[in-house]
Structure formats: structure tokens, C-alpha cells
Amino acid sequence: MQHLDSLDFTTKIKELIDSLKAICASYGLGNDGNEFKIITQVFLYKFTNDKFAYEVKNIDEEIAQAAKWEQVLKNKTQDEYEFILLQLPPNTAQLKPDHFISTLFEKQNDPNFAKLFDDTLRDIAIQNSDIFSVKTEGDTKIPLFDRVSEFITDTSKRDAFCKAIINQLVKFSAEHIFTQKYDFFATLFEYLIKDYNKDNGGKYAEYYTPHAVAKIMAAILVKDQVQNVTVYDPSAGSGTLLMNIAHAIGENNCTIYSQDISQKASSLLRLNLILNNLVHSIPNIIQGNTLLHPYHKEGARLMKFDYIVSNPPFKMDFSDYQKQLDTKENKERFFAGIPKVPSKATDKMAIYTLFLQHIIYSLNEQGKAAVVVSTGFILHSRVLIKLLGLS
């Protein structure tokens, strides 16, 4: 595989993403609802493979000097291999030789290659479930990889589809990408998801807050050095706000918590955490309804956080569970009341007033929050006064 200097990384990785999208299009998956799953998961496979290579080369000089690092690893005894795995950083996927991209490349002409490809990705997901699985509010684990080839409905084309993918992944090594910093990964993430947070996502399409806005919010909140703090977003989307504040604090100085109703958003957030050296927080990423079933608790009470950032939905119909929110248990959390359901345009209900109350309630005594709200809401000063308890 070709090795690149830092200046080539962005171009090469964008070309890889574009080539994967072209493959999807040529097999009838262009703009298909499953395309984003294929692109992001195949990219993550590439990312985990090359990060594994980067880390084992830092551990073992023989591997670092080898023309083919994979072969050196394959020649290790089982005990030697296990010892190397024990030395890997906790945010690195543990791979077996059968998981390597180079191994799949060598086996691409085997019968039922699509099954082999899928089995490999699923085995990586199972082996690393404790590190990379996102949970639902009901504690169901969502694994890192699906069976990618099964998104192709014509079974006769699945082998060729997977061969096309593996031949793109093997073209260059992105090992040196791991010397890069956050702004590089922010640009990469924006490019990776640029086609998946638009109108075709429907009413849950607000996955991405502009990087500039997120950076300003982080600068406002984090002015001093802090350690061992918690950061929360109850409507996290793809996590841009969380990434910025985490990097302002320092990845090792904070733990991230989040919840979002969208499965797609939770998958994108997991990708963002993996890209940005925040893998330790993935177990705290919850896919579920924050207002109806807030997940993060300390005993019977909701957790209180040091920092909260959020870009809550401005418009969303919650009429089907509005009455469920108006309970004795929620009186303290929704202290300013539950918005009424209008007779028309139910999707224009002020759901962000519920999120604002939830955010205020979820701050600890010294906590700080920054929230994106619509201009129209800010003009309603009486609502703000009531929410802040100033009346």
C-alpha cells in the first residue's frame, strides 16, 4: 500500500469516500437510505485497520521496519500476538490476522466472498463490542458493523460489490493520519457526512451544527483548565458541539454523555467519537427519546453535568407523547410547563422549550450550558424569564 505524507491525506481520503459512493451508485444504492451505512461503516473498517497498524508499529520495532507488517504479525506465536494486543491503547480495535484488509484482498476471488467480507466485519464488531457499541434507551447494543453486502438486493452481485470495495481500501495506507489534530478530523467528518444531513433525512435531519458556531460556543464555556468533568448533549445529532467542547477541555479531561432519538445521528456520533480520540465515551452514547425516557441517571435521579451544549430541534411533533410528559414525576424537570398541542401545524410546537427546561434541570450547581435557539424564540422574553425563574 502506498504511504503518504500529511499533505496528501485529505485528498486521498476524500477520493476514497467519493470512490465508495461511486461504487454504491453503480450497484443501485446512490441516494438510497442504506448508502450512508455502507459508506460510514466501510470507512470505519479502513480507519480501524490502519489505526491498528499504526499502534502495533509503535509497540514492535520489527513490525515497524517490515515492508509488510501484516506478514510479521501472522508469523508471531499466539502468545506473542496476545502480548501485543495487551499493549494496544484502549481506544484501538483488537484485530486478528483474518480481519486485515490485506487478508480480504488476498481472498477476494474465493467463493462467497461477500459472506466472508460480512463475516469479517461482524466478527470485528463482536470482538470489540464493549468498546464500540452504542446503546438504545432499552440497553440494546447497536454493533459497529452491519452485514454490508446484504444491502444489495441482487444476491448475484454481492461478491462483485465487496470486491470493488476491498480494491479501493487497499490502495493506500492512512496510518500517519493518526498524527493529525482535531481540525483535520473535523474537515474529514464534514466531507464524509455531507450528503447525509440534508433534507432527505426527514424531520430528524438536523445532524450537524456548523463548526464555526460550535467553536464559538466552546470558547465561551471553557476559559480555564479543568479536569475530570462531564459534558452532555440531550439532542446530540452527529456530535459537532460535543467534539468542540471536548477538544477545548482536553479529550482526557472529560467524559461525554449524549442522547438522540435518531438512529442515524447516533451512528454518526459514534463515528465522530472514533475519529476524535473519544472512544472512551462511546458507552455513554444513547439512542432514544430524551424527553420521554432520559437515560443518564445517578440512582433514581437524573445525572447533573458540568457542561451542556445543545442544538435542540426547533420543530417536531410530540403530540403522541405530550400527555406522558405531563406527570408528577416530571413537574420538577419541566418546571415551566408542557407546551400545549396546537390544533394545526403540530410539527411547529415549541419542543425546544422542553429541551431548555431539561438542560437547566440537568446542570449541576456550578454547571454551564450553551444552547442554539431560534431567533423567534429569543424575542419571546417573557418565556425566557419564566424558564430562568426570574419572574
ZIKA-V228129 format. One record per backbone hydrogen bond with DSSP energy under -0.5 kcal/mol. CO is the residue of the C=O (numbers start at 1). NH is the residue of the N-H. If there is no record, write none. Layout:
BEGIN
co;nh
CO;NH
CO;NH
END
This chain:
BEGIN
co;nh
2;173
5;8
5;9
6;9
6;10
8;12
9;13
10;14
11;15
12;16
13;17
14;18
15;19
16;20
17;21
18;22
19;23
20;24
21;25
22;26
23;27
24;27
24;29
24;30
25;28
29;32
32;35
32;36
34;38
35;39
36;40
37;41
38;42
39;43
40;44
41;45
42;46
43;47
44;48
45;49
46;50
47;51
48;52
49;53
50;54
51;55
52;56
53;57
54;58
55;59
56;60
59;61
60;64
61;65
62;66
63;66
68;71
68;72
69;73
70;74
71;75
73;76
77;81
78;82
79;83
80;84
81;85
82;86
83;87
84;87
85;88
89;92
93;95
96;99
96;100
97;100
100;104
101;105
102;106
103;107
105;108
107;110
110;113
112;116
113;117
114;118
115;119
116;120
117;121
118;122
119;123
120;124
121;125
122;126
123;127
124;128
126;129
128;131
128;132
129;133
134;142
135;287
136;139
140;136
141;143
142;134
146;148
147;150
148;151
149;152
151;153
153;155
154;157
155;158
157;161
158;162
159;163
160;164
161;165
162;166
163;167
164;168
165;168
165;169
166;170
168;171
171;2
173;4
174;177
175;178
176;179
177;180
181;184
181;185
182;186
183;187
184;188
185;189
186;190
187;191
188;192
189;193
190;194
191;194
193;196
198;201
199;202
201;204
202;205
205;207
207;238
210;214
211;215
212;216
213;217
214;218
215;219
216;220
217;221
218;222
221;223
229;255
230;306
230;307
231;257
232;309
233;236
233;259
235;311
236;239
239;243
240;244
241;245
242;246
243;247
244;248
245;249
246;250
250;253
251;254
253;229
255;231
257;233
258;286
259;236
260;288
262;266
263;267
264;268
265;269
266;270
267;271
268;272
269;273
270;274
271;275
272;276
273;278
274;277
278;281
279;282
281;284
282;285
284;258
284;286
285;135
286;260
286;288
287;137
288;290
289;293
295;297
296;303
297;299
298;301
301;298
305;364
306;368
307;232
308;370
310;372
316;318
318;321
318;322
321;325
322;325
322;326
325;327
327;330
328;331
330;334
332;335
333;335
334;337
340;342
345;348
346;349
349;316
349;351
350;353
350;354
351;354
351;355
352;356
353;357
354;358
355;359
356;360
357;361
358;362
359;363
360;363
362;305
364;367
368;308
370;310
371;373
374;378
375;379
376;380
377;380
379;381
380;383
380;384
381;385
382;386
383;387
384;388
385;390
385;391
386;389
END
